[in-house]
Amino acid sequence: MTVVSTTGRVHIQGPLETYVAGFEAELRRLGFAPASAVNQLHLVAHLSGWLDAQSLGVEDLTVERVEAFIGERRASYTALFCRRALRPLLGWLAASG
């Protein structure tokens, strides 16, 4: 699925793809700048791909799995590799049920 948004084009596949539109609306509500929103969507794409590769769904996101993802991301990325970076997404997912 390619998500075309006011913040740019981000390709998201996997368990989180159905949540992208709602999360993007939340980023706008929170006042994220367009570039920052795109960065968040790229983070969502990475997490969704990681979940898919692990054969996990959104319901399988636990503190331990988030930490495992962050550990893997930290090894390859220079930004958005801490729990704080995932706070907007995880908070929105929790509030959305």
C-alpha positions in Angstrom: 0.0 0.0 0.0 1.3 3.4 -0.9 0.0 6.1 1.4 -0.3 9.5 -0.4 -0.7 12.2 2.1 -0.3 15.9 2.6 3.0 15.1 4.3 4.5 13.1 1.3 4.6 9.5 0.0 5.5 6.8 2.4 5.1 3.1 1.5 3.7 1.1 4.4 3.0 -2.6 4.3 2.3 -5.1 7.1 0.2 -5.1 10.2 0.2 -1.3 10.7 -0.9 -0.3 7.2 -4.6 -0.1 8.1 -3.7 2.4 10.9 -1.8 4.9 8.8 -4.6 7.3 7.9 -5.8 7.6 11.5 -2.2 8.0 12.8 -1.5 10.6 10.1 -4.6 12.6 11.3 -3.3 12.3 14.8 0.1 13.7 13.8 -1.7 16.7 12.2 -3.8 17.2 15.3 -0.6 17.2 17.4 0.9 19.9 15.2 3.7 17.9 13.7 5.5 19.7 10.9 5.2 18.0 7.5 8.8 16.7 7.5 8.5 15.4 11.1 5.3 13.7 10.1 7.0 12.0 7.2 9.8 10.8 9.6 7.1 9.4 11.9 5.5 7.6 8.9 8.8 6.1 7.9 9.3 4.9 11.5 5.8 3.3 11.2 6.8 1.6 7.9 9.9 0.2 9.5 8.0 -1.1 12.6 5.3 -2.6 10.4 7.8 -4.4 8.3 9.6 -5.6 11.4 6.4 -6.9 12.8 5.6 -8.6 9.5 9.0 -10.3 9.3 8.5 -11.6 12.9 5.1 -12.9 12.0 3.6 -10.6 14.6 0.5 -8.4 14.6 -0.3 -5.1 16.3 -1.8 -7.0 19.2 1.6 -8.6 19.8 3.3 -5.3 20.5 4.6 -5.6 24.1 7.2 -3.6 25.9 9.7 -6.4 25.3 9.0 -6.4 21.5 9.2 -2.6 21.3 12.6 -2.8 23.0 13.7 -5.6 20.6 12.6 -3.4 17.6 14.4 -0.4 19.0 17.6 -2.5 19.5 17.5 -3.6 15.9 16.8 -0.1 14.7 19.6 1.4 16.8 22.1 -0.9 15.1 21.2 0.5 11.6 19.7 4.0 12.0 21.0 7.3 13.2 17.6 8.8 14.2 14.3 7.8 15.8 15.8 4.7 17.6 14.5 5.2 21.1 11.2 4.6 22.9 10.5 8.3 22.9 10.4 8.3 19.0 7.6 5.7 19.2 5.6 7.6 21.8 3.2 9.3 19.3 2.4 6.0 17.6 2.2 3.8 20.7 0.1 6.4 22.5 -2.3 6.8 19.6 -2.6 3.0 19.2 -3.4 2.6 22.9 -5.9 5.4 22.9 -7.5 3.9 19.8 -8.0 0.6 21.4 
